[in-house]
Amino acid sequence: MSLDPQLLARLSTDPAKRIDEVIAHYRRERQPVELFEALKMKSRLAHGLPMIAEPDEPLAPAKSDADKQRERDLEEDLLDACRQAGAMLIQDGRIAEGWMYLRPTGDNELAKRLLEDIEINDDNYDEMTQVLLHENVDLRRGYNAVLQHQGTCNSITLYDQAIAARSRTDRQIAAECLLTSFYNELLSLVRDDFRNRGPENGVTAEAIEEDATKLNLGELIAKYKWILGGGGYHLDTTHLSSTVRFATVIDDREMIDQALQLCQYGRRLPSDFQYPGEEPFVDFYPAHSAFFSALLGQSVDTALRMFEQKARTVDVNVAGAGAIETYIDLLDRVGRPAEALRAAIELFPDDVPVQRVLPELLAMARRAKQAGDTSGLDALEKFCFERSDLLAVAAIAAEKA
């Protein structure tokens, strides 16, 4: 970009004023990269350094308190420059470049707010999902964008490849997005099917309109069994099973109920569309139905007995620790944290490092303590000591204090 020849004449001869004028110019012209460099120069000048660093500027460690404070101030100024340049770049639609500047600041909330004003379209989809989803700035919006632009199949693949190993909170967010999308689409198709075939199955027009509007998925297929009586299905059955599988991490009761309805739908499918799962959900839809029902307070003891039997009998060398983890998780989530902790101490395989599960065990112990059972921390302390994990023992001392 060529400059107005008269600009130089208008610039102040005072270095501090001139750099402020240059910064103002770059703001007006929306030149974020140049703005970043100008802000760095202003900071160096303010701290008694040459505005342009010499090629061989020494990087000697700070010695005095004043030197250390200057380094901290320079770093803060640099992060602020990153913040300003990154914000301008994102506002101008240069998503990847803007995030490059914003990432060092750690200010994901700022990035999220800035990106909220930008519509996701075919041109910026890759950049937006990279920042929102893969950089975890706004996982919910990013995963919903994948669902909208790439469809259910690709979203399920993405979950297995990129989200399944992330935190429980991240898995919950993505699972909720997938469940909402899949459930609503399936419900819409089932309602359309009910409206179309209702008359030939003896349903009056009045009943069709009322039930198609008011009944949810589970209620519709329970009341009108012919909807799934012909051996067909309404949506890809592999997508159905994946949605149910991911939903086990969800805590929202309304969404758990939707997952249970999907299980009810799945149980009515022909047997060749009911695929086996992994332990403890080999009997896929019945086992998941028991799990979700227990989370909703239904047949809790029956479900716990079933999952306990799996936890105690499934060979971890063959099937892994999934059955044990599921039983402990269910105990904790139905409000029995003390029992969950005791089960974890008793059942966890010897080759599982304590540090891998310690945060969850401590959380259970805290919940048990809040419920009036203080024995959990003592048992956990003994367990960790027997596993020769003194780091865990030290952490438990802080919990007991």
C-alpha positions in Angstrom: 0.0 0.0 0.0 1.5 3.3 -1.0 1.5 6.1 1.5 0.3 9.7 1.1 3.5 11.7 0.4 2.2 14.4 2.8 2.0 12.0 5.7 5.7 12.3 6.5 5.3 16.0 6.8 2.5 15.7 9.2 4.2 13.2 11.5 5.6 14.6 14.8 9.4 14.7 15.2 9.0 13.5 18.8 9.6 9.7 18.8 6.9 8.9 21.4 4.3 11.1 19.6 5.3 9.8 16.2 4.9 6.1 17.1 1.5 6.9 18.5 0.6 8.6 15.2 1.8 5.6 13.3 -0.2 3.3 15.5 -3.3 5.4 14.9 -2.7 5.3 11.1 -2.5 1.5 11.1 -5.7 1.3 13.1 -7.5 3.5 10.6 -6.2 1.6 7.7 -6.8 -1.7 9.4 -3.3 -3.1 8.9 -3.1 -5.5 11.9 0.4 -7.0 11.2 1.9 -3.5 10.9 -0.1 -2.5 14.0 1.5 -5.4 15.9 5.0 -4.3 15.0 4.3 -0.6 15.9 2.9 -1.6 19.3 6.1 -3.6 20.0 8.2 -0.6 19.0 6.1 1.7 21.3 6.7 -0.7 24.2 10.5 -0.9 23.6 10.7 2.9 23.5 8.7 3.2 26.7 11.2 0.9 28.5 14.3 2.6 27.3 15.2 0.2 24.5 15.9 0.9 20.8 12.6 0.7 18.9 14.2 -1.7 16.5 16.2 -4.5 18.1 19.7 -4.9 16.9 20.5 -8.2 15.2 22.9 -9.2 17.9 20.9 -7.8 20.8 22.0 -9.8 23.9 19.6 -12.2 25.6 21.4 -12.1 28.9 19.2 -13.0 31.9 17.9 -10.2 33.9 20.0 -9.5 37.0 18.3 -6.7 39.0 14.7 -6.5 40.2 14.3 -3.6 37.8 15.5 -5.7 34.9 13.1 -8.5 35.8 10.2 -6.1 36.1 11.0 -4.6 32.7 11.0 -8.1 31.2 7.6 -8.8 32.7 6.3 -5.4 31.4 7.6 -6.1 27.9 6.0 -9.5 27.9 2.7 -8.0 28.9 2.9 -5.4 26.2 3.7 -8.0 23.7 0.7 -10.1 24.6 -1.5 -7.0 24.4 -0.1 -6.3 20.9 -1.0 -9.9 20.0 -4.5 -9.4 21.4 -5.1 -6.2 19.4 -3.7 -7.5 16.1 -5.4 -10.9 16.5 -8.8 -9.2 17.1 -8.5 -7.0 14.1 -7.5 -10.0 11.9 -10.5 -12.0 13.0 -12.9 -9.1 12.6 -11.7 -8.8 9.1 -12.3 -12.5 8.4 -8.7 -13.6 8.5 -9.4 -16.4 11.0 -6.3 -18.5 10.9 -4.0 -15.5 11.0 -5.9 -13.9 13.9 -5.8 -17.1 15.9 -2.0 -17.2 15.4 -1.7 -13.9 17.2 -4.4 -14.7 19.9 -3.2 -18.2 20.8 -0.2 -17.0 22.9 -2.5 -14.8 25.0 -4.5 -17.8 26.2 -7.6 -15.6 25.9 -10.0 -18.1 24.4 -13.0 -16.1 25.7 -12.0 -13.2 23.6 -11.5 -15.4 20.6 -14.9 -17.0 21.2 -16.6 -13.6 21.4 -14.9 -12.4 18.2 -15.8 -15.5 16.3 -19.5 -15.3 17.4 -19.9 -12.4 15.0 -18.7 -14.4 12.0 -21.0 -16.7 10.1 -19.6 -20.1 9.2 -19.8 -20.6 5.4 -18.1 -22.8 2.8 -15.2 -20.3 2.4 -14.2 -20.1 6.1 -15.5 -23.5 7.3 -12.0 -25.2 7.6 -10.5 -22.2 9.4 -13.5 -21.8 11.7 -13.7 -25.5 12.7 -10.0 -25.7 13.2 -10.1 -22.8 15.8 -13.5 -23.6 17.3 -13.3 -27.3 17.6 -9.7 -28.5 17.3 -8.3 -25.5 19.3 -11.2 -25.9 21.7 -12.3 -22.2 21.6 -16.0 -23.1 21.2 -16.4 -26.9 20.8 -20.2 -26.8 20.8 -20.3 -24.4 17.9 -17.5 -26.1 16.1 -19.0 -29.6 16.3 -22.4 -28.4 15.3 -20.8 -26.8 12.3 -19.3 -30.2 11.4 -22.8 -31.8 11.7 -24.3 -29.1 9.5 -21.7 -29.1 6.8 -20.3 -32.6 6.8 -23.3 -34.7 8.1 -23.7 -37.3 10.8 -21.3 -39.9 9.4 -18.3 -37.6 9.3 -19.2 -36.1 12.7 -19.2 -39.6 14.3 -15.8 -40.4 12.7 -14.5 -37.1 14.0 -15.8 -37.9 17.5 -14.0 -41.3 17.5 -10.8 -39.8 16.1 -10.5 -36.5 17.8 -12.8 -36.2 20.7 -13.1 -39.6 22.4 -9.7 -39.1 24.1 -10.5 -35.6 25.3 -11.9 -34.5 28.7 -15.3 -35.7 29.9 -16.6 -32.2 29.5 -15.6 -32.1 25.8 -17.1 -35.5 25.2 -20.3 -34.4 26.8 -20.5 -31.3 24.6 -20.0 -33.2 21.4 -22.3 -36.1 22.5 -25.1 -33.6 23.3 -24.7 -32.0 19.8 -24.9 -35.3 18.1 -27.8 -36.6 20.2 -29.8 -33.4 19.6 -29.2 -33.5 15.9 -29.9 -37.2 15.4 -32.9 -37.4 17.8 -34.6 -34.4 16.1 -34.0 -35.8 12.6 -35.3 -39.3 13.6 -38.3 -37.9 15.4 -39.2 -35.8 12.4 -39.0 -38.8 10.0 -41.0 -41.0 12.3 -43.7 -38.3 12.6 -43.8 -38.0 8.9 -44.1 -41.7 8.5 -46.9 -41.8 11.1 -48.8 -39.1 9.3 -48.4 -40.8 5.9 -49.3 -44.4 7.0 -51.7 -43.5 9.9 -54.9 -43.6 7.8 -54.2 -47.1 6.4 -53.6 -48.3 9.9 -56.9 -47.1 11.1 -55.8 -43.9 12.9 -58.2 -41.0 12.5 -57.1 -37.7 11.1 -57.7 -36.0 14.5 -55.6 -38.5 16.3 -52.8 -38.3 13.8 -52.6 -34.5 14.1 -52.7 -34.6 17.9 -50.3 -37.5 18.5 -47.8 -36.4 15.7 -47.6 -33.1 17.5 -47.6 -34.1 21.2 -45.9 -37.5 21.4 -42.2 -37.9 21.6 -40.3 -40.7 19.8 -40.6 -43.3 22.6 -44.3 -42.6 23.0 -45.1 -42.8 19.3 -43.4 -46.2 18.7 -44.9 -47.6 21.9 -48.4 -46.6 21.0 -48.2 -47.4 17.3 -46.1 -50.5 17.0 -46.8 -50.8 13.3 -44.4 -47.9 12.8 -41.5 -50.3 13.1 -43.5 -53.4 12.5 -42.6 -53.9 8.9 -38.9 -54.5 9.4 -37.7 -51.1 8.1 -35.9 -48.2 9.7 -35.9 -44.4 9.3 -32.2 -43.5 9.7 -28.8 -45.2 9.3 -28.8 -47.8 12.1 -25.0 -47.5 12.6 -25.4 -43.8 13.2 -28.1 -44.7 15.8 -25.8 -47.0 17.7 -22.9 -44.6 17.7 -25.2 -41.8 19.0 -26.4 -44.0 21.8 -22.8 -45.1 22.6 -21.5 -41.6 22.9 -24.5 -40.5 25.0 -23.4 -42.4 28.1 -21.3 -39.4 29.2 -24.3 -37.0 29.2 -25.7 -35.8 32.5 -28.7 -33.7 31.4 -31.8 -35.6 32.3 -33.9 -34.5 29.3 -31.2 -35.6 27.0 -30.7 -38.9 28.8 -34.4 -39.5 28.3 -33.9 -38.9 24.6 -31.0 -41.4 24.5 -33.3 -43.9 26.3 -35.9 -43.3 23.6 -33.3 -44.1 20.9 -32.6 -47.4 22.7 -36.4 -48.2 22.7 -36.4 -47.5 18.9 -33.3 -49.6 18.5 -34.7 -52.6 20.4 -37.7 -52.7 17.9 -35.4 -52.9 14.9 -34.9 -56.3 13.1 -32.2 -58.3 14.8 -29.8 -57.9 11.9 -29.8 -54.1 12.6 -29.0 -54.5 16.3 -25.3 -54.7 16.3 -23.4 -56.0 19.3 -21.3 -53.5 21.3 -18.3 -53.8 23.6 -18.4 -54.9 27.2 -20.4 -54.2 29.2 -22.7 -53.3 26.4 -22.5 -56.4 24.2 -26.3 -56.7 24.4 -26.3 -53.2 23.0 -29.8 -51.7 23.3 -31.0 -53.6 26.4 -27.7 -52.8 28.3 -27.8 -49.1 27.3 -31.5 -49.0 28.2 -30.7 -50.3 31.7 -27.8 -47.7 32.0 -29.9 -44.7 31.0 -32.9 -45.9 33.0 -30.8 -46.0 36.1 -29.5 -42.5 35.5 -33.2 -41.4 35.4 -33.9 -43.2 38.7 -35.6 -46.2 37.2 -34.8 -49.8 38.2 -31.5 -48.6 39.7 -30.7 -51.7 41.8 -31.4 -54.0 38.9 -29.1 -52.1 36.6 -26.4 -51.9 39.3 -26.5 -55.7 39.8 -26.2 -56.3 36.1 -23.2 -54.0 35.7 -21.6 -55.2 38.9 -21.8 -58.8 37.6 -20.1 -57.6 34.3 -17.4 -55.7 36.3 -16.6 -58.8 38.3 -16.6 -61.4 35.5 -15.4 -59.8 32.3 -11.8 -60.6 31.7 -9.9 -57.3 31.6 -7.1 -59.0 29.7 -9.5 -59.7 26.8 -12.0 -56.9 27.0 -10.2 -54.1 28.9 -11.5 -52.3 32.0 -14.6 -50.9 30.4 -17.0 -53.0 32.4 -15.3 -51.9 35.7 -15.2 -48.3 34.7 -18.9 -48.3 33.7 -20.0 -49.9 37.0 -18.0 -47.4 39.0 -19.3 -44.5 36.9 -22.9 -45.6 37.3 -22.6 -46.0 41.0 -21.2 -42.5 41.4 -23.8 -40.9 39.1 -26.8 -42.5 40.8 -25.7 -40.8 44.0 -23.6 -43.6 45.6 -20.0 -42.1 45.6 -18.8 -44.0 48.7 -19.8 -47.3 47.1 -18.2 -46.2 43.8 -15.0 -45.4 45.6 -14.9 -48.8 47.4 -15.6 -50.6 44.1 -12.8 -48.7 42.4 -10.3 -49.6 45.1 -11.4 -53.2 45.0 -11.8 -53.8 41.3 -9.3 -51.6 39.4 -6.6 -53.8 37.8 -3.1 -53.7 39.3 -1.5 -52.5 36.1 -3.6 -49.3 36.0 -1.4 -46.4 37.4 -3.0 -44.6 40.3 -2.2 -41.2 38.8 -4.4 -42.0 35.8 -7.5 -42.4 38.0 -6.6 -40.3 41.0 -8.6 -37.1 40.1 -11.8 -39.2 39.7 -11.2 -41.1 42.9 -10.6 -37.9 44.9 -13.8 -36.4 43.4 -15.7 -39.5 44.6 -14.2 -39.2 48.0 -15.2 -35.6 48.3 -18.7 -36.3 47.3 -18.9 -39.2 49.8 -17.6 -36.8 52.5 -20.2 -34.3 51.6 -22.8 -37.0 52.0 -21.5 -37.8 55.5 -19.2 -40.8 54.7 -15.6 -39.8 55.7 -14.1 -43.3 55.5 -13.4 -43.0 51.8 -10.3 -40.9 52.1 -8.8 -43.3 54.7 -9.4 -46.2 52.4 -8.1 -44.3 49.4 -4.9 -43.3 51.3 -4.3 -47.0 52.2 -4.9 -48.0 48.6 -2.5 -45.5 47.2 0.2 -46.4 49.8 -0.1 -50.1 49.0 0.3 -49.1 45.3 3.6 -47.3 46.4 2.3 -43.9 45.1 3.5 -41.4 47.6 2.5 -38.5 45.4 -1.1 -39.6 45.7 -0.7 -40.1 49.5 0.6 -36.6 49.7 -2.4 -35.2 47.8 -4.8 -37.1 50.0 -3.3 -35.5 53.1 -4.5 -32.1 51.8 -8.0 -33.5 51.3 -8.1 -34.8 54.9 -6.8 -31.6 56.4 
